[in-house]
Amino acid sequence: MTTEAGDLDLVGTPDGSRGYADLLPGSETYDLADALVVHVVGLDDLIRLRHASGMNVHRSQKDLHDAAVLEKSVTDAARTSRRTSLNLVAPQLT
C-alpha cells in the first residue's frame, strides 16, 4: 500500500517469523497518544524478515536489497559509534 508518507507493508504473518508473538520481544514501543501504544518491528527482526521475504519466489527481490541496505546502515552506525567511543577514551597523540 502506498500512502502520502510512503509505502506501508501490512501482512498477517511475515515470511521468516512465526507471527506477532515472535516479533514482539524485539520490537520498539511508541506511545503515540492517550491509550495508543504501537509496537514496531525491531531492526534485527526487520532485516531477518526482508531476507526471508526476498527468498520467497512470490515476493520482490527488492526485499533482499532492502535487507542489504539495512545491514549496511547497522554496520556503518556501529563503526561510527565505535570510533566515537575510541575518541572519547583514547589519549590524543601528537
N, C-alpha and C positions, 0 to 999 in steps of 0.2 A: 504494500500500500504506500502511496506517495502522498505526503501532506505538505502544507506550506512550509513546514520546518525541515522537510527532508523525508527520506524513506523510513518506514516503520514496518518491522517484521513482527507478525503475530503468528505464533504456532502453538499447538497443543503440547506436543512432546518433541522437543528438538532432537535432531539426529545427534548422537553422541552423549545422550543423557537418558536418565530414567524418569525425567519429568521434574515437576516443581520441587518435590522433596529432595531430589538430588542436587538441585541448583541453589536452594535456599541457604545452606551453610556458607557458601562463598559469595553471597550476594551483598550488595551495598544497599543500605536502608536510607530512605529520604522522607522526611516529614514535609509534605507539600502544603498542607492546610490543616485546619482543625479536623482531627479524626481521619486524616487521609495520609496514610503511610504507604509508600511503594517500595518494593524490592526490585533492584535492577541487577541483572546477572553480573557477576564479578568478571574482571578482565581475564583471569586464568581460565575460567569456565567458558567465556566467550571465545577465546582462542581455540579451545578444545572443540566447541560446538561448530565453529567455522570450518575446522579441519574435517570433522565428520560429515558436515553438510556438503563440502566440496568433493568428497569421495563418493557421494550418492549420485548415480548416473542421472537421476531426475532433477538434480539441482545444478545451478550455475557454477562454473569454475571461478566465478567472482568470489565465492566464499573462501577458496584457497588463497586467492590474492589478498582478501581482507585479513585472513589469519596471518599471512606473512607481514603485512603492514603493521598489525597489532604487535606481533612478536618483535619487530624492529623497534617499535616505539618503546616497548618494555626494556629491551636491551640498551637503547640509547639513554633512557631515563636512568637506568641502573648505572651506566657508565658515567653519566653526568653527576649523579648523586655520589658515586664513589670518589670521583675527582674532587668534588666539593668537600667531602669529608676528609680526604687526604690533605687538602689545602688548609683545612682548619686545624689539623693536629700536627702536620709535618713542619719542622722548622724551615724557615726560609734560608736557603743557601745563596750566598752572594759571591 
